[in-house]
Amino acid sequence: MQISKNFNMAMPIPKGFAERLKFIVGESLFDKIVATFSQSVLLNVRVNTLKENFAEIQKKFTDFKIGYGLVPGISNALVLENQTAKQLDSAGFLSDGLIYIQSLSSMLPALILDPRPEERVLDLCAAPGSKASQIAAMMNNRGDLVCVEAIRRRYYKLKSVLSLLGVTNARAVCLDGRRFRDRELYDRILVDAPCSAEGRFRADDKRTQAFWSLRKIREMARKQKGLLLNAARLLKKGGILVYSTCTFAPEENEAVVDWLLRKTEGRVEIQPAHYPDVPTYPALTAWQGRIYDARVSRCMRILPTATMEGFFIAKFTKVA
């Protein structure tokens, strides 16, 4: 694909990223996706069912005259109308841990992981605790949840969030997820990996783009491979492993999945990752001359919209 001569160099995103993005998403989606970086972001929240049921929060929102919309297919999620975090906090919803601000895309990895009560579950990159607390709620605080975080200040943030939201079945560990070991294997593991965060770029906040570079992408890909390989080692036979990022970069997405499939030599199989009513576009089967394992087409690339960030999700099972 050739970059158009009319390519707008005044893009609200880094030029190098924009040039790559056009190849990744295709000509037909490019302008639509670029526009999302300048759209106002709707406030999405997850009802914390460890403290309050969904219907009761809806009633309380109505009592406080807080407008909201339901999200088809995404349990316990609400889209709020004309609200800010400060307004929610003044009403006690955030400070009491009744709800948690979390993007809809960010809720999907845990939903696809589908943890069950009484299982052993590992969140290998757990801070700040959004997905860990979501997993605990799905488990009804029953079973074992281990939450690993490498950076100390983020580890304390993780512990604070778990405490605020009433999580009691979790153990937090401050350690690089690539070095984490355990005597027992896990039924389900989430690797929501650190990444170049391209899906969270905002035109009105240059800080979101400040550290983007090809070097950063390569650095993240190396870290992601180590995390994913260690997760595969810690998974029980028949267990489920979900890998997710909030970036578009194929080097951090399909290339990492392709690498794991080759590295594990048949011990890990990739499953279709999908979720009803979520807009997607095809995963890449090749990038910059490199052909990936055809099974990477089973991965999920979430299409950015007014309510969704760009996200990537892969689902694996341990077969041997």
C-alpha positions in Angstrom: 0.0 0.0 0.0 1.4 3.4 -0.9 1.0 6.4 1.4 -1.2 8.9 -0.4 0.5 12.1 -1.7 -2.4 13.9 0.0 -1.4 12.4 3.4 -2.1 15.0 6.0 1.2 15.8 7.8 -0.8 17.8 10.4 -2.3 14.6 11.8 -3.2 14.7 15.5 -0.9 11.7 16.0 2.9 11.2 15.4 3.7 11.1 11.7 5.6 7.9 11.9 2.7 6.2 13.8 0.2 7.5 11.3 2.2 6.1 8.3 2.4 2.7 10.0 -1.3 2.8 11.0 -2.4 3.2 7.4 -0.8 -0.1 6.6 -2.1 -1.8 9.7 -5.8 -0.9 9.5 -6.1 -0.4 5.7 -7.1 2.6 3.5 -10.9 2.2 4.2 -10.6 2.5 8.0 -7.7 4.9 8.3 -9.5 8.2 8.3 -12.3 6.9 10.6 -9.8 5.6 13.1 -7.6 8.7 13.1 -10.8 10.8 13.8 -11.3 8.8 17.1 -8.1 10.3 18.5 -9.8 13.7 18.5 -13.2 12.7 19.6 -14.4 13.5 23.1 -14.1 10.4 25.4 -17.2 9.1 27.0 -16.9 8.1 30.6 -17.3 4.3 31.0 -17.6 2.7 34.4 -17.8 -0.9 35.7 -20.2 -1.6 38.6 -18.3 -3.3 41.4 -20.6 -6.2 42.2 -18.4 -7.1 45.2 -20.1 -4.1 46.9 -23.3 -3.3 45.1 -25.5 -5.0 42.5 -26.0 -3.6 39.1 -29.7 -2.8 39.5 -29.1 -0.9 42.7 -26.4 1.3 41.1 -28.8 2.1 38.2 -31.4 3.2 40.8 -28.9 5.3 42.6 -27.8 6.9 39.4 -31.4 7.8 38.7 -31.8 9.2 42.2 -28.8 11.4 41.6 -30.0 12.3 38.1 -26.9 10.8 36.5 -27.7 9.9 32.9 -26.3 6.6 31.7 -26.5 4.1 28.9 -26.3 0.3 29.0 -23.7 -1.5 27.0 -25.0 -4.5 25.0 -23.1 -7.7 25.8 -20.7 -6.2 28.3 -21.9 -7.1 31.8 -21.8 -4.5 34.6 -20.7 -1.7 32.3 -22.4 1.7 31.9 -21.6 4.7 29.7 -22.3 7.9 31.5 -23.6 11.1 29.9 -22.1 14.5 30.7 -20.4 13.3 33.9 -16.9 13.7 35.3 -14.9 11.7 37.7 -15.1 14.6 40.2 -18.9 14.6 40.1 -19.0 10.9 40.7 -16.6 11.1 43.5 -18.6 13.9 45.2 -21.6 11.5 45.3 -19.5 8.8 46.9 -19.6 6.3 44.0 -15.9 6.2 43.5 -14.6 6.9 47.0 -16.9 4.1 48.3 -15.7 1.7 45.6 -19.2 1.1 44.2 -18.0 1.7 40.7 -14.6 1.9 38.9 -13.8 4.0 35.9 -12.6 1.6 33.2 -12.8 1.7 29.4 -15.0 -0.8 27.7 -12.1 -2.3 25.7 -10.2 -2.8 29.0 -13.1 -4.8 30.4 -12.9 -7.4 27.5 -9.8 -9.3 28.4 -11.2 -10.4 31.7 -14.5 -11.3 30.1 -12.8 -13.4 27.5 -10.6 -15.0 30.2 -13.9 -15.9 32.0 -12.6 -16.8 35.5 -14.8 -18.9 37.7 -15.2 -19.1 41.5 -12.8 -21.5 43.3 -10.2 -21.5 40.4 -6.6 -20.4 40.6 -6.1 -17.3 38.6 -3.0 -15.2 37.8 -2.9 -11.6 36.7 0.7 -11.2 35.6 0.7 -7.5 34.9 -1.9 -6.4 37.4 -1.5 -2.7 38.3 -3.4 -0.5 38.6 -6.0 -3.2 39.4 -8.8 -2.6 37.0 -8.8 -6.1 35.5 -7.6 -7.7 38.7 -10.6 -6.3 40.6 -12.9 -7.3 37.7 -11.6 -10.8 37.8 -12.2 -11.0 41.6 -15.8 -9.8 41.1 -16.3 -12.5 38.4 -14.9 -15.0 40.9 -17.2 -13.7 43.7 -14.1 -13.4 45.9 -13.8 -17.2 45.9 -10.7 -19.1 44.8 -7.2 -17.8 44.6 -6.2 -14.7 42.6 -2.5 -13.8 42.4 -1.7 -10.3 41.2 1.9 -9.5 40.1 3.3 -6.1 39.5 6.9 -5.2 38.8 7.0 -1.5 39.6 6.8 -0.7 43.3 4.7 2.5 43.2 2.2 0.7 40.8 2.2 -2.2 43.2 1.0 0.0 46.1 -1.6 1.5 43.8 -2.7 -2.0 43.0 -3.1 -2.9 46.6 -5.0 0.3 47.3 -7.5 -0.4 44.5 -8.0 -4.0 45.6 -8.7 -2.8 49.1 -11.1 -0.1 48.1 -13.1 -2.4 45.9 -13.4 -5.1 48.6 -11.3 -7.8 47.0 -10.5 -10.4 49.6 -9.3 -13.4 47.5 -6.2 -11.8 46.0 -2.5 -11.8 46.9 -0.4 -9.0 45.5 3.3 -9.7 44.6 5.9 -7.0 43.7 8.0 -8.8 41.1 8.8 -8.7 37.4 6.2 -11.1 35.9 9.0 -12.7 33.8 10.6 -14.0 37.0 7.5 -15.0 38.9 7.4 -18.7 39.9 4.9 -20.8 41.9 4.6 -24.3 43.2 1.1 -24.7 41.8 -0.1 -24.1 38.2 -3.0 -21.9 37.3 -6.4 -22.5 35.7 -6.5 -19.1 34.0 -3.8 -16.4 33.4 -4.2 -12.9 32.1 -1.2 -11.1 30.6 -2.4 -7.5 29.9 1.1 -6.5 28.9 2.8 -3.2 29.1 2.9 -1.8 25.6 3.4 1.3 23.5 -0.2 2.3 24.3 -1.0 3.6 20.8 -4.7 2.9 21.3 -4.8 5.5 24.1 -3.3 8.4 22.0 -5.3 11.6 22.4 -4.9 14.6 20.1 -5.6 17.0 23.0 -3.0 15.4 25.3 0.4 15.2 23.8 1.7 13.4 26.9 -0.1 10.3 25.6 2.2 10.3 22.6 5.4 11.6 24.1 7.3 8.4 24.4 6.3 6.7 21.2 9.1 5.4 19.0 10.0 2.3 17.0 12.6 1.7 19.7 9.9 1.7 22.3 7.9 -0.8 20.3 10.9 -3.2 20.0 11.6 -2.8 23.8 8.0 -3.6 24.6 7.9 -6.6 22.3 10.9 -8.2 24.1 9.3 -7.8 27.4 5.9 -9.1 26.2 7.5 -12.3 24.9 9.1 -13.0 28.2 5.9 -12.4 30.1 3.8 -14.6 27.7 6.3 -17.4 27.7 6.4 -17.5 31.5 2.6 -17.4 31.7 2.5 -20.4 29.4 4.8 -22.3 31.7 2.6 -21.4 34.7 -0.6 -22.6 33.1 -2.3 -26.0 33.8 -3.0 -28.4 31.0 -6.4 -27.4 29.7 -6.0 -23.9 31.2 -6.8 -20.6 29.5 -4.3 -17.8 28.8 -5.4 -14.4 27.5 -2.9 -11.9 26.2 -3.9 -8.3 25.5 -2.4 -4.9 24.6 -3.8 -1.4 24.0 -1.6 -0.9 20.9 -1.9 -1.3 17.1 1.8 -2.3 16.6 2.0 -5.8 15.0 5.4 -6.3 16.6 3.6 -6.3 20.0 0.6 -8.2 18.8 0.5 -10.8 16.1 4.3 -11.1 16.0 4.3 -11.9 19.7 1.6 -14.5 19.3 3.4 -16.0 16.3 6.6 -16.2 18.4 4.8 -18.0 21.3 3.3 -20.6 18.9 6.7 -21.4 17.5 8.5 -21.3 20.8 6.1 -23.6 22.6 6.1 -26.1 19.7 2.5 -27.3 19.9 2.1 -27.1 23.7 0.0 -24.0 23.4 -2.9 -23.6 21.0 -4.6 -20.4 20.0 -8.4 -20.2 20.2 -10.7 -17.7 18.5 -10.9 -14.5 20.6 -14.3 -12.8 20.0 -17.0 -11.1 22.0 -20.6 -10.3 20.8 -21.4 -6.8 19.7 -17.8 -5.6 19.7 -16.7 -3.9 16.5 -13.5 -5.5 15.1 -11.2 -5.5 12.1 -9.0 -8.4 10.9 -5.8 -9.4 12.6 -2.7 -9.2 10.4 -1.2 -12.4 9.0 1.9 -10.6 7.6 3.9 -7.4 8.4 6.8 -5.8 6.6 7.6 -8.9 4.7 7.3 -11.4 7.5 4.5 -14.0 7.2 2.9 -15.1 10.5 1.4 -18.4 11.4 -2.0 -18.4 9.8 -3.6 -19.1 13.2 -2.9 -15.5 14.3 -6.1 -14.6 12.3 -8.0 -15.9 15.3 -6.8 -12.9 17.4 -9.1 -10.0 18.0 -8.4 -6.4 17.0 -10.9 -4.1 18.5 -12.0 -1.2 16.2 -11.6 2.2 17.9 -15.0 4.1 18.2 -16.5 6.8 20.3 -16.8 4.2 23.1 -14.0 1.7 22.4 -10.2 2.1 22.4 -8.0 0.3 20.0 -7.2 -3.1 21.7 -5.7 -6.5 20.8 -6.7 -9.8 22.4 -5.4 -13.3 21.9 -6.7 -16.4 23.7 -4.7 -19.6 24.2 -5.2 -23.0 25.7 -2.5 -25.3 27.1 -2.7 -28.6 25.4 0.5 -30.4 26.6 
